[in-house]
Amino acid sequence: MDIHAKRASSFGRMIVFLAVAITGCASAKITQRSQTLPAEWTRPSQIVVFPFAVDPSEITLNQSVIQETYRSASGDNESAAQLEIARATADSVCQQIASSLNAKGYNSLCAKRGVAIVGDNVLIVVGEFSNISEGNRLRRLVVGLGSGSSTMDSGVSMYQRVAGNFHHLLSFKTHADSGKMPGAAIMAPVGVAAGSGAAAIVGMNVAAGGAKTYSSSTSSLAKKTSDQIVKTVTDYFVRAGWWVG
């Protein structure tokens, strides 16, 4: 049995996947859906990552008192702001994936959507965000226990371009969230829990980051999401014999 046949046999035994969850104060989860054998077993010459597609209608802006006031005063257009967040997040995830893969020794780049793929035996990583929600900082602070948590969900696919044809290799979903967080009654001074007034709550919200730009709460979720994607695709590389030693 040649080396490619051995790889295919080993690979085939791992074709069925279960959901993988990482739990804690904040959570991340990868749900594997499908995978196929490589169209070409030689290690790909390059990995091209494209910024994920976005849907502004599925993005929820921060609803904290501070941000609501800012939006009302500045006259921000919500749809434009949603699209700005989504595009910035998509670009951040794309750059982080490419950077992490390069750090592991793979030739990877983040390309603009629509750029033509050149060369042979090239991997392409694409996807879409189904949800980017910054949650509600005030609700998360006061109520706690997961209420108003930030979430990010995406669907990811990987293709291999060989002889001008695109072969689907892998698809999976990712989920990341800010997790459960104790409320003000647990974390705050006794005076707050006893009802020291809305001003104290708003002040705590500022301390928790409510006055930061509305895009800040997605940065950690973008990092978690890119880490999940890199882990999943590099696991595939190992199974295919494409590890970098």
HELIX and SHEET records of a PDB file:
HELIX    1   1 ILE A    3  GLY A   12  1                                  10    
HELIX    2   2 PRO A   56  GLU A   58  5                                   3    
HELIX    3   3 VAL A   65  SER A   74  1                                  10    
HELIX    4   4 GLU A   78  ALA A  103  1                                  26    
HELIX    5   5 ARG A  137  VAL A  142  1                                   6    
HELIX    6   6 ALA A  184  MET A  187  1                                   4    
HELIX    7   7 VAL A  190  ALA A  193  1                                   4    
HELIX    8   8 ALA A  198  ASN A  205  1                                   8    
HELIX    9   9 VAL A  206  GLY A  210  3                                   5    
HELIX   10  10 SER A  216  THR A  218  5                                   3    
HELIX   11  11 SER A  219  ALA A  240  1                                  22    
SHEET    1   A 7 VAL A  20  ILE A  22  0                                        
SHEET    2   A 7 SER A  27  GLN A  35 -1                                        
SHEET    3   A 7 ASN A 165  ASP A 177 -1                                        
SHEET    4   A 7 THR A 151  VAL A 162 -1                                        
SHEET    5   A 7 VAL A 122  SER A 133 -1                                        
SHEET    6   A 7 GLN A  46  VAL A  49  1                                        
SHEET    7   A 7 SER A 108  CYS A 110  1                                        
SHEET    1   B 6 VAL A  20  ILE A  22  0                                        
SHEET    2   B 6 SER A  27  GLN A  35 -1                                        
SHEET    3   B 6 ASN A 165  ASP A 177 -1                                        
SHEET    4   B 6 THR A 151  VAL A 162 -1                                        
SHEET    5   B 6 VAL A 122  SER A 133 -1                                        
SHEET    6   B 6 ILE A  59  THR A  60  1                                        
END                                                                             
